């Protein structure tokens, strides 16, 4: 990524006073934060009708650039990466959202574009019932789908239990923070956060020196919802952040699931109401989730391996088809462009090969232009 573009994108977030929808609109209108800076002297001609206050703000970048310089120095010292919308490592699912952050700060080693990503959310007052649900759900999911990224918010209750169960089961897990990467809130989760940096990561849209103020948690929720294929609500009172995340996920046309609970249980009321109002599909275990998401082919494959079933994995394939399947066998779930680079086949030829393999039941296309090996 162009360091200058990162620098100007960071400054742009300051100029728009962290109005992420406004920043995203400007970014997409011009296509580059650096170009916005270069056009600053006649910015009104570039962005058209806008508030006089915004036009004036976009003319003076000095203070915003000074703040960006300080942030860049901290990032270099602490191995923090900045991901802009045009970065390949930016969570691509988020780019589909109308209020996506124009820049994210990331520290970790997880693939934020893994083929399967699940967000697990809920109350900070997680009961033993909720803890048991999380434990069983993640353990069973891991048996069926070894490659899933678990996302949550590192908060008390459901969030931290989801992160810890993910780590315990060998999953990478990412915490989306409501503050900068110069702190961990709550502090008592620091040990878990440190482990997540080795097996997952920490992600935020906030610069350092940003406190965990209440509005930031609501803003954070849209990232939790937007970067995942599905959001799972474990426990929730009648009102809560988990319900907000589910509502946002629905607005993004993402799958939403909830575990039901006792009708008299305070921290099941939010889940029960959401299911009743058709805001979430009811699940009672990982199997329900897998079937709803159509991920059960991975479960069947794993069961076959567990049972020691031997079969001809690649029947009647041409040498070209065999080359594609062998690559997917080594590194499954690859996008079309990466398959083209690694196989050396032009996109047109590769598309035809993948279609034939799909007809033979060997691969299937996934969201985001990814291809998954079924056998």
Secondary structure, DSSP 8 states (H G I E B T S, - for coil): --HHHHHHHHHHHHHTTT-HHHHHHHHHHHS-HHHHHHTGGGHHHHH-S--HHHHHHTT--HHHHHHHHHHHHHHHHHT-EEEETT-TTS-GGGGGSTT--SEEEEEE---TT-S-EEEEE--SS--HHHHHHHHHHHHHHHHH-S--EEEE---TTHHHHHHHHHHHTT--EEEE-SS-TT--SSGGGHHHHHHHHHSEEEEESS-TT----HHHHHHHHHHHHHTSSEEEE----SS-HHHHHHHHHHHTT-EEEEE---TT-GGGHHHHHHHHTTSSEEESSHHHHHHHHT-HHHHHHHHHHHTT----SSTT--HHHHHHHHHHHHS-SEEHHHHHHHH---HHHHHHHHHHHHHTTSEEEEGGGEEEE--
